[in-house]
């Protein structure tokens, strides 16, 4: 009876030993995982560094276009300063400017948050129409203001925005049928190469220009006032587009720079863990060899 029980225990121990993993298998699997992760992080670092270099090369071009575009905005401001509109409640239309591309920090979220504040704090009516340039802010605002979204634009400003892009947007806004007295453009203002802030400018519509005292002093046909209002809107949109584009490029460069630094820190940490694990595995193998040699 005792012999049978001992034989059964021996068989069970032999079966468990046959299915048991080798002593260094756990360490080797961990080292393999660390090696694969190191490889992927190094590849990501190469991508982020390349994107940073591309954004740095584009930033100078975007800043030159921004300086040229600001002339259009300053001309608009001078026109409306010399012909101020009458005070009173006006119907607004919001135009939010973003882009279709990501990987540029929180630049799209900033204009979306600024727009939401206008609606939530009661500065405008709840049914105020909303138009968005760019798929990123469109996706954000369509979740919170779906009933206000009238018109959206994409594929604008894929490179440096042009006045033709702004003119096409102004034409679609004018012919959209939306009722408004003035257009409030929300965009990111370029502060420096490392900072930006969301701001807005207001452009008077055709009816407001007709009733402005400065325009009433001159006899003008209706077509002239309508063309002037559309041209002023195109000027303001172009000025906001190029400034928002420069802010986006600088934000993307900073985001890729931070991503490259974080990837470098992660590579150092993973390399240290990998070297420690590799050294431990080699030490264990040496101990096994020496122990086996001593036993012989």
Phi and psi in degrees as a GROMACS rama.xvg file:
@    title "Ramachandran Plot"
@    xaxis  label "Phi"
@    yaxis  label "Psi"
@TYPE xy
-64.815  -36.1473  UNK-2
-67.517  -40.877  UNK-3
-62.2876  -43.9289  UNK-4
-63.5623  -40.3117  UNK-5
-64.804  -37.2414  UNK-6
-66.5054  -39.5157  UNK-7
-65.0052  -42.9104  UNK-8
-63.6544  -37.6427  UNK-9
-64.7908  -41.0185  UNK-10
-63.8218  -42.9402  UNK-11
-61.7296  -42.6686  UNK-12
-64.2205  -38.144  UNK-13
-67.0653  -39.372  UNK-14
-64.3455  -44.7575  UNK-15
-62.4676  -37.774  UNK-16
-67.4581  -33.7834  UNK-17
-70.1049  -31.8386  UNK-18
-90.4231  -10.0551  UNK-19
-72.2967  143.675  UNK-20
-77.4381  153.231  UNK-21
-59.9932  161.994  UNK-22
-63.184  -41.5315  UNK-23
-92.5906  8.42531  UNK-24
-65.608  -40.8072  UNK-25
-62.5473  -44.2938  UNK-26
-65.2134  -40.2685  UNK-27
-65.5318  -39.5017  UNK-28
-63.5235  -41.667  UNK-29
-64.3621  -41.6038  UNK-30
-63.8869  -38.3865  UNK-31
-64.759  -41.8387  UNK-32
-63.5512  -42.0012  UNK-33
-63.7188  -38.4554  UNK-34
-64.7002  -42.3553  UNK-35
-66.3128  -39.2639  UNK-36
-68.2033  -38.8317  UNK-37
-61.2534  -41.1464  UNK-38
-63.2287  -44.1333  UNK-39
-67.0261  -39.7563  UNK-40
-67.037  -37.6737  UNK-41
-63.9778  -39.3796  UNK-42
-64.8921  -40.4957  UNK-43
-64.1233  -39.3341  UNK-44
-63.0032  -38.6114  UNK-45
-62.8503  -40.3322  UNK-46
-66.4215  -46.6475  UNK-47
-65.7498  -36.1282  UNK-48
-66.6256  -39.3706  UNK-49
-65.3175  -41.7677  UNK-50
-66.7139  -33.365  UNK-51
-65.9514  -42.092  UNK-52
-65.0572  -39.6724  UNK-53
-64.9201  -44.4965  UNK-54
-64.1441  -36.6995  UNK-55
-65.0519  -38.9792  UNK-56
-70.1253  -30.4455  UNK-57
-81.4544  -20.9205  UNK-58
-64.9806  -41.2542  UNK-59
-62.5192  -41.4522  UNK-60
-65.4092  -40.758  UNK-61
-66.1078  -37.0406  UNK-62
-68.0726  -37.7219  UNK-63
-64.6771  -41.9317  UNK-64
-65.676  -34.2224  UNK-65
-66.0777  -42.6783  UNK-66
-63.2514  -38.5556  UNK-67
-69.2807  -38.59  UNK-68
-69.9601  -26.8939  UNK-69
-65.0729  -25.1944  UNK-70
-62.8085  -36.5911  UNK-71
-65.1514  -43.2745  UNK-72
-66.3934  -38.5397  UNK-73
-67.7113  -34.865  UNK-74
-64.4879  -39.927  UNK-75
-61.0288  -45.5094  UNK-76
-61.5125  -38.5973  UNK-77
-66.3676  -37.7072  UNK-78
-63.0721  -46.5026  UNK-79
-75.5312  -24.3092  UNK-80
-70.3799  -36.2204  UNK-81
-80.5087  -15.8696  UNK-82
-134.803  70.7333  UNK-83
-68.0331  148.285  UNK-84
-83.2851  161.938  UNK-85
-72.1239  148.783  UNK-86
-72.3827  153.201  UNK-87
147.955  169.291  UNK-88
-72.7662  129.735  UNK-89
-124.804  145.659  UNK-90
-77.6124  130.046  UNK-91
-106.836  158.222  UNK-92
-133.115  126.511  UNK-93
-94.7966  132.796  UNK-94
-121.107  112.99  UNK-95
-100.175  130.121  UNK-96
-110.17  120.573  UNK-97
-139.499  -146.687  UNK-98
-148.989  -179.94  UNK-99
-92.7351  -8.0965  UNK-100
-103.2  150.776  UNK-101
-109.975  -153.826  UNK-102
57.2131  40.8295  UNK-103
-137.715  38.888  UNK-104
72.1403  -148.894  UNK-105
-99.7866  31.2925  UNK-106
-69.4143  -33.8353  UNK-107
-76.8545  -35.9305  UNK-108
-66.1425  -30.7337  UNK-109
-65.549  -43.9854  UNK-110
-72.0599  -32.0791  UNK-111
-66.5071  -41.8738  UNK-112
-66.0444  -40.5101  UNK-113
-62.6107  -39.6634  UNK-114
-66.3458  -43.0309  UNK-115
-62.147  -35.9793  UNK-116
-62.8129  -38.6761  UNK-117
-59.7232  -40.7811  UNK-118
-77.7326  -39.3372  UNK-119
-75.8687  -32.4843  UNK-120
-86.1381  3.22508  UNK-121
76.9537  17.9749  UNK-122
-72.9848  -23.0163  UNK-123
-131.946  164.754  UNK-124
-67.9788  154.609  UNK-125
-67.0287  -24.8894  UNK-126
-97.9135  17.6269  UNK-127
-63.7768  127.832  UNK-128
-67.0166  152.698  UNK-129
-134.793  133.463  UNK-130
-126.986  144.128  UNK-131
-131.201  133.111  UNK-132
-102.423  118.951  UNK-133
108.863  140.103  UNK-134
-75.8119  -25.5384  UNK-135
-67.7513  -53.4378  UNK-136
-69.9889  -28.2911  UNK-137
-60.2754  -45.0092  UNK-138
-64.0094  -34.9355  UNK-139
-75.0201  -44.1953  UNK-140
-79.8383  -23.8145  UNK-141
-68.4079  -19.527  UNK-142
-80.4895  -31.8143  UNK-143
-104.36  -26.5115  UNK-144
-130.471  57.5797  UNK-145
-68.7152  -31.1699  UNK-146
-78.2084  -18.0989  UNK-147
-91.175  -15.2764  UNK-148
-73.4148  114.976  UNK-149
-102.183  -44.4608  UNK-150
-149.005  141.624  UNK-151
-130.083  153.096  UNK-152
-129.72  145.022  UNK-153
-141.873  177.023  UNK-154
59.4096  26.77  UNK-155
-108.583  129.916  UNK-156
72.3399  35.0371  UNK-157
-64.0789  -34.7376  UNK-158
-108.728  -136.607  UNK-159
-78.7227  126.966  UNK-160
-60.9749  147.103  UNK-161
-115.594  166.638  UNK-162
-66.5432  -28.0193  UNK-163
-63.1665  -38.1801  UNK-164
-61.2804  -46.8337  UNK-165
-64.5497  -39.5374  UNK-166
-65.3767  -38.7959  UNK-167
-66.3441  -38.7123  UNK-168
-65.4195  -44.1076  UNK-169
-62.3727  -37.9547  UNK-170
-66.0134  -42.1177  UNK-171
-67.5816  -34.8683  UNK-172
-66.569  -42.6475  UNK-173
-64.5913  -37.9573  UNK-174
-94.5126  5.91434  UNK-175
-74.2263  -20.7383  UNK-176
89.0547  -0.643389  UNK-177
-70.7971  137.079  UNK-178
-90.4147  122.064  UNK-179
-156.503  155.206  UNK-180
-103.746  -26.326  UNK-181
-152.947  151.829  UNK-182
-107.277  126.669  UNK-183
-104.828  114.895  UNK-184
-96.1616  121.164  UNK-185
-104.814  124.52  UNK-186
-152.134  177.198  UNK-187
-97.1246  123.886  UNK-188
-87.2468  131.592  UNK-189
-77.5815  114.892  UNK-190
-95.5935  -52.2921  UNK-191
-155.409  -175.849  UNK-192
-69.0723  -12.6066  UNK-193
-120.961  2.38075  UNK-194
-147.529  156.618  UNK-195
-153.739  166.565  UNK-196
-149.488  146.907  UNK-197
-78.7341  135.453  UNK-198
-146.061  -178.645  UNK-199
-150.102  153.258  UNK-200
-129.34  151.204  UNK-201
-113.39  132.379  UNK-202
-120.629  125.009  UNK-203
-71.3405  147.027  UNK-204
-87.6136  -176.178  UNK-205
-64.5128  -45.102  UNK-206
-65.0689  -37.8187  UNK-207
-67.1924  -39.0363  UNK-208
-65.0853  -36.9217  UNK-209
-63.2566  -36.8183  UNK-210
-88.4742  -5.41775  UNK-211
-68.1025  135.617  UNK-212
-58.7603  -36.1639  UNK-213
-65.3066  -30.0615  UNK-214
-87.6975  -26.0777  UNK-215
-67.619  -21.9932  UNK-216
-69.2964  -15.9418  UNK-217
-115.742  145.026  UNK-218
-88.7509  110.91  UNK-219
-130.984  147.398  UNK-220
-73.9212  160.838  UNK-221
-64.001  -35.5787  UNK-222
-64.2048  -34.9721  UNK-223
-65.9132  -43.832  UNK-224
-65.0566  -41.4458  UNK-225
-63.351  -42.945  UNK-226
-65.3192  -38.1658  UNK-227
-65.5965  -41.3342  UNK-228
-64.0946  -42.6886  UNK-229
-67.4033  -39.7201  UNK-230
-65.8756  -39.7112  UNK-231
-64.4754  -38.6378  UNK-232
-65.4339  -41.8882  UNK-233
-63.7563  -39.7085  UNK-234
-60.3711  -47.055  UNK-235
-65.8711  -40.6053  UNK-236
-63.9418  -42.3694  UNK-237
-63.5391  -43.4547  UNK-238
-61.3077  -41.2651  UNK-239
-70.992  -36.5459  UNK-240
-62.4848  -48.6646  UNK-241
-69.1916  -34.0059  UNK-242
-71.6896  -39.1087  UNK-243
-65.7106  -36.7919  UNK-244
-64.5249  -42.9734  UNK-245
-63.4785  -39.2067  UNK-246
-64.3553  -39.4201  UNK-247
-64.6833  -44.0357  UNK-248
-64.4843  -43.7835  UNK-249
-65.8786  -37.7432  UNK-250
-67.2701  -37.8066  UNK-251
-66.1988  -39.8613  UNK-252
-62.9092  -43.4295  UNK-253
-66.4813  -38.7811  UNK-254
-65.1592  -42.0564  UNK-255
-69.8723  -32.3091  UNK-256
-64.865  -45.0685  UNK-257
-64.9626  -38.8675  UNK-258
-64.9138  -39.0399  UNK-259
-65.4572  -40.5585  UNK-260
-65.7602  -41.8562  UNK-261
-64.6535  -38.8761  UNK-262
-64.3027  -39.4981  UNK-263
-62.7581  -42.3747  UNK-264
-63.7557  -40.0215  UNK-265
-66.9816  -37.595  UNK-266
-63.9086  -41.915  UNK-267
-62.3082  -42.916  UNK-268
-66.2577  -44.815  UNK-269
-67.553  -36.4127  UNK-270
-63.4628  -40.3781  UNK-271
-63.5465  -44.522  UNK-272
-63.8294  -40.9028  UNK-273
-64.3835  -44.0022  UNK-274
-65.466  -38.342  UNK-275
-65.4899  -44.4453  UNK-276
-65.0395  -40.1599  UNK-277
-65.5173  -41.4295  UNK-278
-65.0814  -39.0662  UNK-279
-65.4256  -40.3837  UNK-280
-64.8212  -41.4585  UNK-281
-65.2187  -40.8335  UNK-282
-62.5646  -41.9646  UNK-283
-63.2776  -40.4009  UNK-284
-65.0913  -40.3204  UNK-285
-63.5588  -39.65  UNK-286
-62.7383  -41.9835  UNK-287
-63.5853  -41.5264  UNK-288
-64.3901  -45.8491  UNK-289
-65.793  -38.6847  UNK-290
-65.6316  -41.1445  UNK-291
-66.3342  -39.5355  UNK-292
-65.8219  -36.9653  UNK-293
-68.2472  -35.6046  UNK-294
-67.1845  -35.7608  UNK-295
